[in-house]
Amino acid sequence: MKTKTALVTGASSGIGRDIAMILSKKGYRIIMVARRENRLLELAEKLPGESRIIAADLSRAEECFELYEKVRGEHIHVLINCAGFGILGEFEQIPLGKELEMLDVNIRAVHILTKLFLADFTAQDSGYILNVASTAGLMPGGPLMASYYASKAYVTNLTIAINQELHSAESRVYVGALCPGPVDTEFNDVANSDFAVSAMSSKKCASIAVRQMFRRKMLIVPGFSNQFFVFAARFLPRRAVIATAEKIQSMKREEQNS
Ligand SMILES: NC(=O)c1ccc[n+]([C@@H]2O[C@H](COP(=O)([O-])OP(=O)(O)OC[C@H]3O[C@@H](n4cnc5c(N)ncnc54)[C@H](OP(=O)(O)O)[C@@H]3O)[C@@H](O)[C@H]2O)c1
């Protein structure tokens, strides 16, 4: 029997890196994708099992298609769409080019890869796709991180709709969304922010993510406090929730500037 393969985007750092490690320990062959090839090489040496690295800039649609062409036929059984980043700041102040790059990685790359691999998984009636969104994607909006929150809402909504379509079709293919709250990774360095509230470790987040993915949970929100926050937000007035999100983002900025 062929070894099952897991493809993990964003494997050079943080949550993606830790998910790659966990899946490798579970016996999966890992294909790791990110731009920083040196980081992927370092991780490949640490993984207990077989792996392949592919350096790709997923903000470029053609590199998403090329990635798919490079790996099709490699018995991919798990796809983790984890590559992504955020940008902190007023919508009017964030440079449009940087923001469009973020939308290309957070939305377009996830959309393309989900579409392409889902067709193969459906044909074989097996496979797992985990799209990494955020609790941000479950909020009605996120001032000072407006585009990031909106991008994660896209990922969450897309994913749960596909999950329901697969459920109705009695498919054995799983598509689910991981919606973490703050996680201690390089995310803040990239977003130019700092956490206003305590963050979960990346290892813990990755371990919950993998466990609940294999339990086929549609929406995975790691940690009780995040689950409570998401639950409460459904019942509070929209304006109050958006104002709270704004407060959290402005605290991040103060932390970063202090
Ligand atoms: N940390 C948090 O608090 C948090 C909370 C909720 C959701 N998330 C989500 O979790 C995911 C992983 O983030 P993280 O926290 O682990 O942050 P991270 O440590 O900064 O990792 C981000 C990963 O995305 C990759 N990436 C970014 N742009 C890319 C591009 N153009 N092409 C290919 N790969 C790219 C990076 O690799 P290279 O730079 O090497 O390309 C890196 O491997 C993201 O989708 C993020 O939105 C994070």
The ligand as a Tripos MOL2 file, in Angstrom:
@<TRIPOS>MOLECULE
LIG
   48    52     1     0     0
SMALL
NO_CHARGES

@<TRIPOS>ATOM
      1 N1         -1.2690   33.3310   14.8080 N.am      1 LIG1
      2 C1         -2.5190   33.6820   15.0030 C.2       1 LIG1
      3 O1         -2.8590   34.3550   15.9900 O.2       1 LIG1
      4 C2         -3.5920   33.2140   14.0450 C.ar      1 LIG1
      5 C3         -4.9210   33.2590   14.4710 C.ar      1 LIG1
      6 C4         -5.9110   32.8490   13.6170 C.ar      1 LIG1
      7 C5         -5.5920   32.3900   12.3430 C.ar      1 LIG1
      8 N2         -4.2930   32.3690   11.9480 N.ar      1 LIG1
      9 C6         -4.0010   31.8930   10.5950 C.3       1 LIG1
     10 O2         -3.1360   30.7810   10.6700 O.3       1 LIG1
     11 C7         -2.4150   30.6640    9.4410 C.3       1 LIG1
     12 C8         -0.9510   30.4230    9.7530 C.3       1 LIG1
     13 O3         -0.4350   31.5860   10.3730 O.3       1 LIG1
     14 P1          0.6060   31.5210   11.5730 P.3       1 LIG1
     15 O4         -0.0240   32.1160   12.7420 O.co2     1 LIG1
     16 O5          1.1910   30.1780   11.6740 O.co2     1 LIG1
     17 O6          1.6580   32.6200   11.0450 O.3       1 LIG1
     18 P2          3.1630   32.5060   10.5320 P.3       1 LIG1
     19 O7          4.0090   31.8700   11.5670 O.co2     1 LIG1
     20 O8          3.5110   33.8700   10.0650 O.co2     1 LIG1
     21 O9          3.0520   31.5130    9.2720 O.3       1 LIG1
     22 C9          2.4700   31.9270    8.0530 C.3       1 LIG1
     23 C10         2.8490   30.9540    6.9590 C.3       1 LIG1
     24 O10         2.2270   31.3700    5.7290 O.3       1 LIG1
     25 C11         3.2140   31.3390    4.7000 C.3       1 LIG1
     26 N3          2.9440   32.3220    3.6550 N.ar      1 LIG1
     27 C12         2.6480   33.6300    3.8100 C.ar      1 LIG1
     28 N4          2.5630   34.2320    2.6010 N.ar      1 LIG1
     29 C13         2.8000   33.2620    1.6680 C.ar      1 LIG1
     30 C14         2.8650   33.2500    0.2460 C.ar      1 LIG1
     31 N5          2.7030   34.3640   -0.4840 N.pl3     1 LIG1
     32 N6          3.1270   32.0890   -0.3790 N.ar      1 LIG1
     33 C15         3.3240   30.9560    0.3270 C.ar      1 LIG1
     34 N7          3.2790   30.8980    1.6760 N.ar      1 LIG1
     35 C16         3.0340   32.0460    2.3300 C.ar      1 LIG1
     36 C17         4.5290   31.6600    5.4220 C.3       1 LIG1
     37 O11         5.6210   31.1400    4.6930 O.3       1 LIG1
     38 P3          6.7370   32.0160    3.9170 P.3       1 LIG1
     39 O12         6.8260   33.3570    4.5770 O.co2     1 LIG1
     40 O13         7.9700   31.1890    4.0530 O.co2     1 LIG1
     41 O14         6.2400   32.0690    2.5130 O.co2     1 LIG1
     42 C18         4.3390   30.8860    6.7240 C.3       1 LIG1
     43 O15         4.7410   29.5460    6.5420 O.3       1 LIG1
     44 C19        -2.6960   31.9390    8.6440 C.3       1 LIG1
     45 O16        -3.6470   31.6530    7.6380 O.3       1 LIG1
     46 C20        -3.2750   32.8830    9.6810 C.3       1 LIG1
     47 O17        -4.1360   33.8300    9.1330 O.3       1 LIG1
     48 C21        -3.2780   32.7590   12.7610 C.ar      1 LIG1
@<TRIPOS>BOND
     1     1     2 1
     2     2     3 2
     3     2     4 1
     4     4     5 ar
     5     4    48 ar
     6     5     6 ar
     7     6     7 ar
     8     7     8 ar
     9     8     9 1
    10     8    48 ar
    11     9    10 1
    12     9    46 1
    13    10    11 1
    14    11    12 1
    15    11    44 1
    16    12    13 1
    17    13    14 1
    18    14    15 2
    19    14    16 1
    20    14    17 1
    21    17    18 1
    22    18    19 2
    23    18    20 1
    24    18    21 1
    25    21    22 1
    26    22    23 1
    27    23    24 1
    28    23    42 1
    29    24    25 1
    30    25    26 1
    31    25    36 1
    32    26    27 ar
    33    26    35 ar
    34    27    28 ar
    35    28    29 ar
    36    29    30 ar
    37    29    35 ar
    38    30    31 1
    39    30    32 ar
    40    32    33 ar
    41    33    34 ar
    42    34    35 ar
    43    36    37 1
    44    36    42 1
    45    37    38 1
    46    38    39 2
    47    38    40 1
    48    38    41 1
    49    42    43 1
    50    44    45 1
    51    44    46 1
    52    46    47 1
@<TRIPOS>SUBSTRUCTURE
     1 LIG1         1 GROUP 0 **** ****
